[in-house]
């Protein structure tokens, strides 16, 4: 399985490392499941985080209901994190 460290993942998601750590601390995304000392993410996990980032951007610009949409997307990410 190809994995990416947090800096690479953040670039691929279009956010910075602090944002990914913040999402993790808030429980929006799970901790990376790839063993190791550093945070390593799979392509699947990066794709899920990219979808979350795009949803946040869309709702922010359209003034949509951000908290409930993030909660729904977060649940989806948690359910599919290992796949």
Number of C-alpha atoms within 10 A of each C-alpha: 6 8 16 18 13 20 16 16 25 21 12 16 20 14 15 15 16 12 13 20 17 12 15 14 12 10 14 21 23 17 17 17 13 16 9 8 6 11 17 21 23 20 14 14 24 22 16 21 25 18 15 20 16 14 16 19 13 13 15 12 8 10 9 13 11 16 11 10 15 17 13 12 20 20 15 13 20 16 11 12 18 13 7
